[in-house]
Amino acid sequence: MSEKHPILADHERQVCEVWTRVMGYHRPMQSFNIGKKGEFQERQYFTEAQTKQPQR
């Protein structure tokens, strides 16, 4: 049994609000100025497992 997802028109969609942590508190990206938005886009994400050094 497969369910089909409804097809939504653009006017039926809801904008996703993105929040990020800045200087110890959370802020919506919508309130950022153009420079801060550019800095956010340049961020590089990593996971701890990828950065651990092998133990000898």
N, C-alpha and C positions, 0 to 999 in steps of 0.2 A: 504494500500500500504506500504509494508516494503522494506526499502533499505538494501542491503547487503553491508557490509564493505569489501573492498578488502583484500585479504590475502597477506601480504608482506613477502618477503624473508629477512633474516638478512642483506644482503648487500644493500637492498633498504631502510632500516630504517635510521632515522637521530638521532644522539645522542642528548639527552636533556641536555642542559647546566644549572646547578643549581647555582644560586647566593644567597648569604646571606649577611646580614648587620653585619659588624665587626667594632667596634670602630667608629661608626658614618658614615661610607661609605660602599658602596656595592662592593663585590668582588666575582669572580667566584670560586666555590669550587675546580675547577680543579687546581688552583694555590696554594692550601693549602698543607702543609707538612703532613706527616702521623699522627703526634700528633694532629694537628688541625682537621683533618678529623675524628679521633676517638672522639674528644671532640664534634664535630658537631653531630655525631651519638648518643651520650649520652644525648643530650638536651631533655628536657621535655617541651611540649607545653601545654598551658592552654588558656581558654577563660575567659574573665572578668565575665561573667554570672555565671560561676562555682565557682568563688572565692569570690563573694560578701557575706558579712555577713548579716543575716536577721536583719532588723530594729526592735527595740522594741518600 
